[in-house]
Amino acid sequence: MLSQTTTTQRIALLFSFMLCFAPLAFATELASELEDYRSQKAALEAEIKRLDQRIKSTDSLAKEERKRSKVLQGRYQADIERRRGELDSLHANIRKQAAELQAMRNRQARAQSTSDNVKAYRNALSKILVEMCSDFENLVAQTLPWDRENRVARIQALRRDLESGSAEAEEGFSRLRALYVEEIRFGDEIVIVNRPITRRDGETINARILRIGNQWMVYQDDEALRFGVLQRNYEWKEDLSFDEKQAVKLAIDVKLARKPPQMVSLPLSLSISATEEK
């Protein structure tokens, strides 16, 4: 019994002891927790402050970024407008160049057409000039035998140049005109020359030849003994009468200014047919 009482007392004493010290332990634990809470609060406040600083910094950067973005957007819009204006100007220039190019092509086409027409006209004119040369050659070949080979040769040379294309139509026209002028002058001239001639009997004599245009020729030798009149068949008529010889001699003397100017009736026929003269 005594032992059991002692044990009970001890338990009661321990329990009383625990009741005495329990508030102190609780206060200590509470103070420790409070200190932890304060540390956490300080840490949280520091973190909040740091986050506020970061937010402010971020807001500042965002503001600068918005400002910079706005400036860049303005530059971008201005650049777009500038490029748009340049593109419009380029398109207008392209349209202008295209119109000028088309106009140039049209001019080239017209020029080519004109050139083709001129070329065709020149070819046709060259053909006409060739025909005229042929007719002219035949005409000259039937005139007096006075440098006739050279005169015909010049016409033939022109005709060959026109046919081969070595002479253009303008050149051919100019040369043919010069030949016409030369033949007209030849037909208007009255000249007298001294040169050897061959008579019908084959005798060669020195004679004075009077040429009257491109129609008639008469001659007398140096001794004024032998005379001749060129007939239409281009053969010399040498069996002249006394009056005919005197007429030829007088005409030559008048041309040589040995006699005063006067009208002379020569024994010349106006017939163009050799058959009629016979």
C-alpha positions in Angstrom: 0.0 0.0 0.0 2.8 2.3 0.9 4.6 1.5 -2.2 1.5 2.2 -4.3 0.9 5.5 -2.6 4.4 6.6 -3.3 4.1 5.8 -6.9 0.9 7.8 -7.2 2.5 10.7 -5.5 5.4 10.7 -7.9 3.1 10.7 -10.9 1.1 13.5 -9.4 4.2 15.4 -8.7 5.4 14.9 -12.3 2.1 15.9 -13.7 2.2 19.1 -11.5 5.7 19.8 -12.8 4.6 19.4 -16.3 1.7 21.7 -15.7 4.0 24.3 -14.3 6.5 24.2 -17.2 4.0 23.7 -20.1 3.1 27.4 -20.5 6.8 28.2 -20.6 7.5 25.6 -23.3 4.5 26.8 -25.3 5.6 30.4 -25.1 9.0 29.5 -26.2 7.7 27.5 -29.2 5.3 30.3 -30.0 8.1 32.9 -29.9 10.2 30.7 -32.2 7.3 30.4 -34.7 6.7 34.1 -34.4 10.3 34.7 -35.3 10.1 32.4 -38.2 7.0 34.2 -39.4 8.8 37.5 -39.1 11.7 36.2 -41.0 9.4 34.9 -43.7 7.6 38.2 -43.7 10.8 40.1 -44.2 11.9 37.7 -46.9 8.5 38.1 -48.6 8.6 41.9 -48.3 12.1 41.8 -49.8 10.9 39.6 -52.6 7.9 41.8 -53.1 10.1 44.9 -53.2 12.4 43.1 -55.7 9.5 42.1 -57.8 8.1 45.7 -57.6 11.5 46.9 -58.8 11.5 44.4 -61.6 7.9 45.3 -62.5 8.9 49.0 -62.6 11.9 48.2 -64.7 9.8 46.0 -66.9 7.2 48.8 -67.2 10.0 51.2 -68.1 11.4 48.9 -70.7 7.9 48.2 -72.0 7.3 51.9 -72.3 10.6 52.5 -74.1 9.8 49.5 -76.2 6.3 50.9 -77.1 7.9 54.3 -77.8 10.6 52.6 -79.9 7.9 50.4 -81.6 5.9 53.5 -82.3 8.9 55.3 -83.9 9.7 52.2 -85.9 6.1 51.8 -86.9 6.1 55.4 -88.1 9.4 54.9 -90.0 7.9 51.7 -91.4 4.8 53.5 -92.6 6.9 56.3 -94.0 9.1 53.8 -95.8 6.0 52.0 -97.1 4.6 55.3 -98.4 8.0 56.2 -100.0 8.4 52.8 -101.6 4.8 53.0 -102.8 5.5 56.4 -104.3 8.7 55.0 -105.9 6.7 52.0 -107.3 4.0 54.3 -108.7 6.7 56.4 -110.3 8.4 53.3 -111.6 5.2 52.0 -113.0 4.5 55.3 -114.6 8.0 55.4 -116.0 7.6 51.8 -117.3 4.3 52.7 -119.0 6.0 55.8 -120.5 9.0 53.8 -121.7 6.6 51.1 -123.1 4.6 53.8 -124.9 7.8 55.3 -126.3 9.1 51.8 -127.3 5.8 51.1 -129.0 6.0 54.4 -130.8 9.6 53.7 -131.8 8.5 50.3 -133.1 5.7 51.9 -135.0 8.2 54.4 -136.5 10.6 51.6 -137.3 7.8 49.7 -139.0 6.7 52.8 -141.0 10.4 53.5 -141.8 10.8 49.9 -142.9 7.7 50.1 -145.0 8.9 53.4 -146.5 12.3 51.8 -147.1 10.7 48.8 -148.8 8.5 51.1 -150.9 11.6 53.2 -151.8 13.5 50.1 -152.6 10.7 48.8 -154.8 10.4 52.2 -156.5 14.1 52.3 -157.1 14.1 48.8 -158.5 11.2 49.8 -160.8 13.0 53.0 -161.7 16.2 51.1 -162.5 14.3 48.8 -164.8 12.8 51.8 -166.6 16.2 53.3 -166.9 17.6 50.1 -168.3 14.8 50.1 -170.9 15.6 53.8 -171.6 19.3 53.0 -172.0 18.5 50.2 -174.5 16.3 52.5 -176.5 18.9 55.3 -176.3 21.6 52.9 -177.3 19.7 51.8 -180.4 19.0 55.4 -181.3 22.6 56.5 -180.9 23.7 53.4 -182.9 21.7 54.8 -185.9 23.3 58.2 -185.8 26.3 59.6 -187.6 29.5 57.5 -187.3 31.2 60.3 -185.3 32.8 58.6 -182.2 29.8 56.4 -182.3 31.5 53.5 -180.7 32.5 55.6 -177.7 29.1 57.1 -177.3 27.4 53.7 -177.5 30.0 52.2 -175.1 29.1 54.9 -172.4 25.4 54.0 -172.7 26.2 50.3 -172.5 28.3 50.8 -169.4 25.5 52.6 -167.7 23.0 49.9 -168.7 25.3 47.2 -167.3 25.8 49.1 -164.0 22.1 49.4 -163.6 21.4 45.8 -164.4 24.1 44.6 -161.9 23.0 47.0 -159.2 26.4 48.7 -158.9 24.7 52.0 -159.8 21.7 53.2 -157.9 18.7 54.6 -159.6 19.6 58.2 -158.7 23.1 57.7 -160.1 21.7 56.1 -163.2 19.3 58.9 -163.7 22.0 61.5 -163.3 24.4 59.7 -165.7 21.6 59.1 -168.2 20.7 62.7 -168.1 24.3 63.7 -168.7 24.4 61.4 -171.7 21.1 62.9 -173.0 22.6 66.4 -172.6 25.7 65.3 -174.4 23.7 63.9 -177.3 21.6 67.0 -177.5 24.7 69.1 -177.6 26.1 66.7 -180.2 22.9 67.3 -182.3 23.2 71.0 -182.0 26.8 71.4 -182.8 28.3 72.4 -186.2 32.0 71.5 -186.0 34.8 71.0 -188.4 37.8 68.8 -187.8 40.8 67.6 -189.7 41.2 63.8 -189.7 42.0 60.9 -192.0 39.0 59.3 -193.7 38.7 56.3 -196.0 37.0 56.9 -199.3 34.7 54.4 -200.9 37.5 53.1 -203.2 39.6 52.3 -200.1 41.9 55.3 -200.4 42.8 57.1 -197.1 43.1 60.8 -197.3 43.4 63.8 -195.0 40.3 65.8 -195.1 38.3 68.6 -193.5 35.1 67.1 -192.2 32.1 69.4 -191.5 29.6 67.9 -189.2 26.2 69.5 -188.9 24.5 68.2 -185.8 23.8 64.5 -185.8 22.3 64.5 -189.3 24.9 65.3 -192.0 28.6 65.3 -192.7 30.5 66.6 -195.7 34.3 66.7 -196.4 36.9 68.0 -198.8 40.5 66.9 -199.0 43.5 69.3 -198.3 43.8 70.1 -202.0 40.1 70.8 -202.4 39.9 68.3 -205.2 37.9 65.5 -203.6 34.6 65.9 -201.9 32.0 63.8 -200.3 28.6 63.9 -198.6 27.6 61.3 -196.1 24.3 59.6 -197.1 21.7 58.1 -194.8 23.1 54.7 -195.3 26.3 56.1 -193.9 28.2 55.7 -197.1 30.0 58.6 -198.8 28.6 60.0 -201.9 31.6 61.2 -203.8 30.4 61.6 -207.4 29.2 65.2 -206.8 28.5 67.7 -209.4 30.5 70.9 -209.8 27.8 73.0 -208.0 27.6 70.5 -205.2 31.4 70.5 -204.7 31.4 74.3 -204.7 28.6 74.3 -202.1 30.6 72.0 -199.8 33.7 74.1 -200.3 31.8 77.3 -199.5 30.3 75.8 -196.3 33.7 74.7 -195.1 35.2 78.1 -195.9 32.4 79.9 -194.0 32.9 77.7 -191.0 36.7 78.4 -191.1 35.9 82.1 -191.3 37.5 82.3 -194.7 34.3 83.7 -196.1 31.8 86.0 -194.5 28.8 84.3 -192.8 26.1 83.5 -195.3 23.5 81.0 -196.1 24.8 77.9 -198.0 22.6 75.4 -199.8 24.3 72.0 -199.4 23.4 68.9 -201.4 21.9 67.1 -198.5 18.8 64.9 -198.4 16.1 65.1 -195.7 15.1 61.6 -196.3 15.8 59.1 -193.4 15.6 56.1 -195.7 18.6 54.9 -197.6 16.3 53.2 -200.1 14.6 56.5 -201.0 17.9 58.2 -201.5 18.9 55.6 -204.1 
